[in-house]
Amino acid sequence: MSGLKLDNPVIPASGTFGFGYEFAQLYDINILGSFSFKGTTKEPRFGNPTPRIAECTSGMINSVGLQNPGIDKVISEELPKMKKCFNKKVIANISGFSVDEYVYTCEKIDKEEQVGLIEVNISCPNVHGGGMSFGTSCEAAAEVTKAVKSVTAKPVYIKLSPNVTDIVKIAEACENAGADGISMINTLMGMRIDLKTKKPVVANKSGGFSGPAIFPVAVSMVYRVYEAVDIPIIGMGGVASPENVIEMMLAGASAVEVGAANLIDPFASKKIVEGLPDAMKKYGINNLKDITGGAH
Ligand SMILES: Cc1cc2nc3c(=O)[nH]c(=O)nc-3n(C[C@H](O)[C@H](O)[C@H](O)COP(=O)(O)O)c2cc1C
């Protein structure tokens, strides 16, 4: 994959794997290709009011609200703990509410040796731009990409929101602005209503829908973006099995992230890594590197 060498393509997704050490108590996380740590912002964030989770058929809604200790504490406290249990490069997932915040955080994370790649989550509201998410406008997505690229030498992957009219156009705008890769997809906007209270289940009313139910949406979006850009794609959305990893790669992903599945079963990513050789054998695949975009 452009900018980061992985010995396997399985990467737990941001927000579902903490800073790694929580899962290292359960198994040796060095079997993973890498992992993307919890979305980090300039300032510490307490997150949204509870309840923040709603169950759905084959998926879940979350409105965690980017709870994190802020970039300074991530660097001084979380990264050293992570380093003790993970000896590969990690993916830093960065969020911001203005271009300046993205720049500030990426400039700081650029100096961290253990970070091999920066994944820039643009599904955040732009507080100086009327509150619309950076990820829903080609101009805003390109502006963040350019700004971040100018302050880091690390590979920058832009993580796209699926809540747009045409995700292909946003991906192209990021590529033209200098992105080294695309990460996709983030959660789809969703809501559940409690029939007893007759009110939305999550306090924030709506949240991000993810899990197996969104897998076909993600495959289709990855497939279309692969045809439009020349930079690598990290594919995600509903991946829960080794077969899903292979399918996502055939659509166009160079590596694959696993999100909600880690919350259903903390061993999900481990089981996917361990199950890959058998799945490859079953489908006559000798080398996963050769199958990216194979469905085109
Ligand atoms: C509880 C939870 C927290 C998340 N937090 C983040 C985050 O901080 N940054 C981010 O870019 N994506 C975040 N995501 C999105 C996931 O990384 C992933 O893009 C999405 O859930 C789709 O994958 P999945 O269907 O496998 O869950 C979060 C998802 C969940 C379920």
The ligand as an SDF file (V2000), in Angstrom:
LIG
                    3D

 31 33  0  0  0  0  0  0  0  0999 V2000
  -18.2500    3.2110   18.0850 C   0  0  0  0  0  0  0  0  0  0  0  0
  -17.6170    3.7410   16.8300 C   0  0  0  0  0  0  0  0  0  0  0  0
  -16.7410    4.8230   16.9060 C   0  0  0  0  0  0  0  0  0  0  0  0
  -16.1580    5.3380   15.7460 C   0  0  0  0  0  0  0  0  0  0  0  0
  -15.2480    6.3720   15.8480 N   0  0  0  0  0  0  0  0  0  0  0  0
  -14.6000    6.8180   14.7220 C   0  0  0  0  0  0  0  0  0  0  0  0
  -13.5860    7.8230   14.8090 C   0  0  0  0  0  0  0  0  0  0  0  0
  -13.2240    8.2980   15.8990 O   0  0  0  0  0  0  0  0  0  0  0  0
  -12.9970    8.2450   13.6510 N   0  0  0  0  0  0  0  0  0  0  0  0
  -13.3520    7.7250   12.4280 C   0  0  0  0  0  0  0  0  0  0  0  0
  -12.7860    8.1260   11.4100 O   0  0  0  0  0  0  0  0  0  0  0  0
  -14.2890    6.7520   12.3290 N   0  0  0  0  0  0  0  0  0  0  0  0
  -14.9200    6.2980   13.4370 C   0  0  0  0  0  0  0  0  0  0  0  0
  -15.8650    5.2940   13.3230 N   0  0  0  0  0  0  0  0  0  0  0  0
  -16.1710    4.7310   11.9910 C   0  0  0  0  0  0  0  0  0  0  0  0
  -15.4190    3.4380   11.7330 C   0  0  0  0  0  0  0  0  0  0  0  0
  -14.0240    3.6250   11.8030 O   0  0  0  0  0  0  0  0  0  0  0  0
  -15.8050    2.8570   10.3330 C   0  0  0  0  0  0  0  0  0  0  0  0
  -15.4550    3.7680    9.3280 O   0  0  0  0  0  0  0  0  0  0  0  0
  -17.2970    2.5750   10.2170 C   0  0  0  0  0  0  0  0  0  0  0  0
  -17.8420    2.1510   11.4440 O   0  0  0  0  0  0  0  0  0  0  0  0
  -17.6180    1.5410    9.1330 C   0  0  0  0  0  0  0  0  0  0  0  0
  -17.0360    0.3030    9.4340 O   0  0  0  0  0  0  0  0  0  0  0  0
  -17.8400   -0.9020   10.1730 P   0  0  0  0  0  0  0  0  0  0  0  0
  -19.1320   -1.0900    9.4290 O   0  0  0  0  0  0  0  0  0  0  0  0
  -16.9220   -2.0810   10.0800 O   0  0  0  0  0  0  0  0  0  0  0  0
  -18.1010   -0.4550   11.5800 O   0  0  0  0  0  0  0  0  0  0  0  0
  -16.4740    4.7730   14.4760 C   0  0  0  0  0  0  0  0  0  0  0  0
  -17.3580    3.6760   14.4100 C   0  0  0  0  0  0  0  0  0  0  0  0
  -17.9230    3.1510   15.5560 C   0  0  0  0  0  0  0  0  0  0  0  0
  -18.8470    1.9640   15.4440 C   0  0  0  0  0  0  0  0  0  0  0  0
  1  2  1  0
  2  3  1  0
  2 30  2  0
  3  4  2  0
  4  5  1  0
  4 28  1  0
  5  6  2  0
  6  7  1  0
  6 13  1  0
  7  8  2  0
  7  9  1  0
  9 10  1  0
 10 11  2  0
 10 12  1  0
 12 13  2  0
 13 14  1  0
 14 15  1  0
 14 28  1  0
 15 16  1  0
 16 17  1  0
 16 18  1  0
 18 19  1  0
 18 20  1  0
 20 21  1  0
 20 22  1  0
 22 23  1  0
 23 24  1  0
 24 25  2  0
 24 26  1  0
 24 27  1  0
 28 29  2  0
 29 30  1  0
 30 31  1  0
M  END
$$$$
